[in-house]
Amino acid sequence: MPRPQTARLGGESAAQRRFAGVPPMRLVAPAVMLTALMLPALMLSALLAGAQAAAQTFSPYTIPATAPPAASTPDTIPWQRTNPDGTRFALLEGVRTVPGAPFTHAFLIPAGVWDSPHSHAATARVVVARGSLHLGYGRAMDKGAAPAFPVGSVLVVPAGAVHFDGSDEDTIIIGTAIGPWSTDYVDAAAAASAGAPSK
């Protein structure tokens, strides 16, 4: 004699009716969705943490708000130093020795003067303000391989790039860079004995 089945009040429960025929994978979908929603937040937190760490290790130099405006023409540059070979130098703005500090300088090259192969610690951005600048690259000076750049020319000399320069006429260049600044000659002894400019 079959056992009578126990009657359930109201038939199937609401939960049974809700998940009837639902594949098991659907039952974990809420957890998967929660994880997917949390990923962007976790990634953003990681990026913010990285940015904060970078900000703590890098403090960019800023020009003081009280710095007065300045202006010069090729005829009014306040030359501050004259080198043995007749070249002249003027720091027009900024500080050359502070890491991350921008600066602008002017350099006068007399006619017939050439600077032997050298490189700089920072990238130099140069504008020819007067005359014509010859610029070549390489560890051996080859004046024939140094084309002339007339007034208005804009030159970018990468940090560490060995180059040489000179002019057939009095020439003024204006350069900008980010400190610290230094000049290294391929043959430092020969450059010093020849009165090479201290750029």
C-alpha positions as CSV (number, residue, x, y, z in Angstrom):
1,M,0.0,0.0,0.0
2,P,1.6,3.3,-1.1
3,R,2.5,5.7,1.6
4,P,0.4,8.8,1.6
5,Q,2.3,11.9,0.6
6,T,2.4,14.6,3.2
7,A,0.4,17.5,1.9
8,R,2.2,20.8,1.9
9,L,0.3,24.0,2.8
10,G,0.0,26.1,-0.3
11,G,1.9,23.6,-2.6
12,E,5.5,24.5,-3.6
13,S,7.2,27.2,-1.6
14,A,7.9,30.6,-3.2
15,A,11.6,29.9,-3.3
16,Q,11.0,26.6,-5.1
17,R,8.8,28.3,-7.6
18,R,11.3,31.1,-8.1
19,F,14.3,28.9,-8.8
20,A,12.5,26.0,-10.5
21,G,14.3,25.2,-13.7
22,V,17.0,27.8,-13.1
23,P,20.5,26.4,-14.0
24,P,22.9,26.2,-11.0
25,M,25.1,28.9,-12.6
26,R,22.4,31.4,-12.3
27,L,22.4,31.0,-8.6
28,V,25.9,32.4,-8.3
29,A,25.3,35.2,-10.7
30,P,24.8,37.8,-8.0
31,A,28.2,37.1,-6.5
32,V,29.8,37.3,-10.0
33,M,28.1,40.6,-10.6
34,L,29.2,42.0,-7.3
35,T,32.8,41.1,-8.1
36,A,32.6,42.7,-11.5
37,L,31.2,45.9,-10.0
38,M,34.0,45.9,-7.4
39,L,36.9,45.6,-10.0
40,P,36.7,49.2,-11.3
41,A,36.7,50.5,-7.7
42,L,39.7,48.3,-6.8
43,M,41.6,49.4,-9.9
44,L,40.8,53.1,-9.2
45,S,42.1,52.7,-5.6
46,A,45.3,51.2,-6.9
47,L,45.8,54.0,-9.4
48,L,45.2,56.7,-6.7
49,A,47.6,54.9,-4.4
50,G,50.3,54.9,-7.1
51,A,49.7,58.6,-7.9
52,Q,50.0,59.5,-4.2
53,A,53.3,57.6,-3.9
54,A,54.6,59.3,-7.0
55,A,53.6,62.7,-5.7
56,Q,55.5,62.0,-2.5
57,T,58.7,61.2,-4.4
58,F,58.6,64.0,-7.0
59,S,58.2,67.7,-6.2
60,P,58.3,69.7,-9.4
61,Y,60.0,73.1,-9.3
62,T,57.7,76.0,-9.6
63,I,58.6,79.6,-10.6
64,P,58.0,81.9,-7.6
65,A,54.8,83.9,-8.0
66,T,56.8,87.0,-7.1
67,A,59.2,86.6,-10.0
68,P,59.2,89.9,-12.0
69,P,58.5,89.9,-15.7
70,A,61.6,90.1,-17.9
71,A,62.3,91.0,-21.5
72,S,65.4,91.3,-23.6
73,T,66.3,91.9,-27.3
74,P,69.6,90.8,-28.9
75,D,70.9,94.3,-28.2
76,T,69.9,94.5,-24.5
77,I,70.9,91.1,-23.2
78,P,72.6,91.6,-19.8
79,W,75.8,89.6,-20.4
80,Q,77.2,88.2,-17.2
81,R,80.3,86.4,-18.3
82,T,82.9,86.6,-21.1
83,N,84.9,83.4,-21.8
84,P,88.6,83.4,-23.0
85,D,87.5,82.6,-26.6
86,G,85.2,85.7,-26.6
87,T,82.0,83.9,-26.2
88,R,79.5,85.5,-23.8
89,F,76.9,84.1,-21.5
90,A,73.8,85.4,-19.7
91,L,71.3,83.6,-17.5
92,L,68.0,85.3,-18.4
93,E,65.6,83.4,-16.2
94,G,65.5,80.5,-13.7
95,V,68.1,78.4,-12.0
96,R,70.5,76.0,-13.8
97,T,71.5,73.9,-10.8
98,V,68.2,72.9,-9.3
99,P,66.7,69.6,-10.5
100,G,63.5,70.2,-12.3
101,A,64.0,73.9,-12.5
102,P,63.4,75.5,-15.9
103,F,65.8,78.2,-17.1
104,T,66.6,80.4,-20.1
105,H,70.1,81.6,-21.1
106,A,71.6,83.5,-24.0
107,F,75.0,82.7,-25.6
108,L,77.0,84.8,-28.0
109,I,79.4,83.1,-30.4
110,P,81.9,85.5,-32.1
111,A,82.6,85.0,-35.8
112,G,85.0,82.1,-36.4
113,V,84.7,80.5,-33.0
114,W,83.9,76.8,-32.8
115,D,83.1,74.7,-29.7
116,S,84.6,71.2,-29.7
117,P,82.5,68.1,-29.4
118,H,80.5,68.0,-26.1
119,S,77.2,67.0,-24.6
120,H,74.8,68.4,-22.0
121,A,73.1,66.7,-19.1
122,A,69.7,68.0,-20.2
123,T,67.9,68.5,-23.5
124,A,68.5,71.9,-24.9
125,R,65.9,73.8,-27.0
126,V,67.6,76.6,-28.9
127,V,66.5,79.5,-31.0
128,V,68.9,81.5,-33.2
129,A,68.3,85.1,-32.4
130,R,71.0,86.7,-34.5
131,G,73.5,85.5,-37.1
132,S,73.8,81.9,-38.2
133,L,74.6,78.8,-36.1
134,H,76.5,75.8,-37.5
135,L,75.6,72.6,-35.6
136,G,76.9,69.1,-36.2
137,Y,76.8,65.8,-34.4
138,G,79.6,63.3,-33.6
139,R,82.7,62.8,-31.4
140,A,85.0,64.3,-34.1
141,M,84.6,67.8,-35.3
142,D,83.7,68.0,-39.0
143,K,82.8,71.5,-39.9
144,G,81.7,70.4,-43.3
145,A,79.0,68.2,-41.7
146,A,77.6,71.1,-39.6
147,P,74.8,72.9,-41.6
148,A,74.1,76.5,-41.0
149,F,70.8,77.5,-39.3
150,P,69.8,81.1,-39.8
151,V,67.9,83.5,-37.6
152,G,64.6,82.1,-36.4
153,S,65.8,78.5,-36.6
154,V,64.6,76.2,-33.7
155,L,66.9,73.4,-32.7
156,V,66.4,70.6,-30.1
157,V,69.6,68.9,-28.9
158,P,68.8,65.8,-26.9
159,A,70.5,65.2,-23.5
160,G,73.7,63.3,-23.9
161,A,74.0,63.9,-27.7
162,V,77.6,64.7,-28.6
163,H,77.7,67.7,-30.9
164,F,79.8,70.7,-31.9
165,D,78.9,74.2,-33.0
166,G,80.3,77.4,-34.3
167,S,79.6,80.4,-36.6
168,D,81.1,82.4,-39.4
169,E,79.5,85.6,-38.0
170,D,78.6,87.0,-34.6
171,T,75.7,84.8,-33.5
172,I,73.4,84.9,-30.5
173,I,71.4,81.9,-29.5
174,I,68.7,81.6,-26.8
175,G,68.4,78.3,-25.0
176,T,65.9,76.8,-22.6
177,A,66.3,73.6,-20.6
178,I,65.4,71.9,-17.3
179,G,68.1,71.7,-14.6
180,P,70.5,70.5,-13.5
181,W,72.7,71.6,-16.4
182,S,76.2,70.6,-17.1
183,T,78.5,70.3,-20.2
184,D,80.9,67.4,-20.8
185,Y,83.6,67.6,-23.4
186,V,84.8,64.6,-25.3
187,D,88.4,65.9,-24.9
188,A,88.1,68.0,-21.7
189,A,91.9,68.8,-21.5
190,A,92.0,70.0,-25.1
191,A,88.8,72.0,-24.7
192,A,90.2,73.7,-21.6
193,S,93.5,74.6,-23.2
194,A,91.7,76.1,-26.2
195,G,89.6,78.3,-23.9
196,A,86.3,76.4,-24.6
197,P,83.2,78.3,-23.4
198,S,81.6,77.2,-20.2
199,K,78.0,76.8,-21.4
